[in-house]
Amino acid sequence: METKELISSYDEANDTFVAKMSDKKGYYANYDIADGIFLNIDKNRLPVSVQINDASCVLNVKKSVLQDPDVSILIECVGDKIHLKLSIADREIFSNNSANIFDIPEVSYEIRAS
């Protein structure tokens, strides 16, 4: 598993949570992989960021939790499955398996805030 540096931000006014790899700028396409959770990919179809609109509702957590800078995301794409796990302050907030209908190649990333 490859570990990458993560930059996360939470906009409390708009209740939007974004976590992206620090070495990536922008994205090519975004896919709704769970209700309200979007996986953004680059032109090589590799994951570069996660965006969650209405984050406190989607994740069923208080807004103060989303402001914690200790964030990690696990993204694994194996065959026809995508596994996404979001942890904040070493607490698993969200975990989901979805179909890889987006032709994302096999990858295994752990993205952590430094």
C-alpha positions as CSV (number, residue, x, y, z in Angstrom):
1,M,0.0,0.0,0.0
2,E,1.3,3.4,-1.0
3,T,1.1,6.3,1.5
4,K,0.5,9.8,0.3
5,E,0.2,13.2,2.0
6,L,-3.3,14.5,2.4
7,I,-4.7,18.0,2.6
8,S,-8.2,18.3,4.0
9,S,-10.5,21.2,4.4
10,Y,-13.9,21.7,5.8
11,D,-16.2,24.6,4.9
12,E,-18.6,24.8,7.8
13,A,-20.9,27.4,6.2
14,N,-21.5,25.2,3.1
15,D,-20.9,21.9,5.1
16,T,-18.5,20.7,2.4
17,F,-15.5,18.4,3.2
18,V,-12.7,18.0,0.7
19,A,-9.6,15.8,1.1
20,K,-7.0,15.7,-1.7
21,M,-3.5,14.4,-2.3
22,S,-1.1,17.2,-1.7
23,D,0.8,16.6,-4.9
24,K,-2.3,16.8,-7.2
25,K,-4.0,19.9,-8.6
26,G,-7.5,19.7,-9.9
27,Y,-9.3,16.6,-11.3
28,Y,-10.5,15.3,-14.6
29,A,-13.8,13.7,-13.5
30,N,-15.8,13.0,-10.4
31,Y,-17.9,10.1,-9.6
32,D,-20.7,9.6,-7.0
33,I,-19.5,6.5,-5.2
34,A,-21.9,6.7,-2.3
35,D,-24.9,9.0,-1.6
36,G,-23.2,12.5,-1.5
37,I,-19.6,11.2,-1.5
38,F,-17.6,11.9,-4.7
39,L,-14.3,10.4,-5.8
40,N,-12.4,12.7,-8.1
41,I,-9.9,11.2,-10.5
42,D,-7.1,12.5,-12.7
43,K,-6.7,12.0,-16.5
44,N,-5.1,8.6,-15.8
45,R,-8.2,7.5,-13.9
46,L,-6.3,7.5,-10.6
47,P,-8.0,8.9,-7.4
48,V,-6.9,12.3,-6.4
49,S,-9.5,13.6,-4.0
50,V,-12.7,13.0,-2.1
51,Q,-15.5,15.6,-1.8
52,I,-18.5,15.3,0.5
53,N,-21.4,17.8,0.2
54,D,-23.7,18.1,3.2
55,A,-20.9,16.3,5.0
56,S,-22.2,16.4,8.6
57,C,-25.5,14.9,7.4
58,V,-24.0,12.3,5.0
59,L,-21.4,11.2,7.6
60,N,-23.8,11.6,10.6
61,V,-21.2,13.5,12.7
62,K,-21.1,16.9,14.3
63,K,-19.5,19.7,12.3
64,S,-16.8,20.0,15.0
65,V,-15.6,16.5,14.1
66,L,-15.1,17.5,10.5
67,Q,-12.8,20.4,11.6
68,D,-10.2,18.0,13.1
69,P,-7.0,18.0,11.0
70,D,-6.2,14.4,11.8
71,V,-7.7,12.8,8.7
72,S,-6.8,9.6,6.8
73,I,-8.5,8.0,3.8
74,L,-8.0,4.5,2.5
75,I,-8.8,4.0,-1.2
76,E,-8.5,0.5,-2.7
77,C,-9.6,-0.4,-6.2
78,V,-9.4,-4.1,-6.9
79,G,-11.1,-5.5,-9.9
80,D,-14.7,-4.4,-10.0
81,K,-14.7,-3.0,-6.4
82,I,-13.8,0.3,-4.8
83,H,-13.3,0.4,-1.1
84,L,-13.2,3.8,0.6
85,K,-12.6,4.4,4.4
86,L,-12.5,7.8,6.0
87,S,-11.1,8.2,9.5
88,I,-10.9,11.4,11.6
89,A,-8.9,11.5,14.8
90,D,-8.3,7.7,14.5
91,R,-12.1,7.1,14.5
92,E,-13.6,5.4,11.5
93,I,-16.3,7.8,10.2
94,F,-17.3,6.1,6.9
95,S,-16.5,2.9,5.1
96,N,-18.1,1.8,1.8
97,N,-17.6,-0.7,-0.9
98,S,-19.0,0.2,-4.3
99,A,-18.8,-1.1,-7.9
100,N,-15.8,0.1,-9.9
101,I,-17.9,1.1,-13.0
102,F,-15.4,3.9,-13.7
103,D,-12.5,1.8,-15.0
104,I,-10.2,3.0,-12.1
105,P,-7.1,0.8,-12.3
106,E,-6.0,-1.3,-9.3
107,V,-4.6,1.0,-6.6
108,S,-4.2,0.9,-2.9
109,Y,-3.6,4.3,-1.2
110,E,-3.6,5.4,2.3
111,I,-3.7,9.2,2.3
112,R,-2.9,10.9,5.6
113,A,-2.7,14.4,6.9
114,S,0.9,15.1,7.9
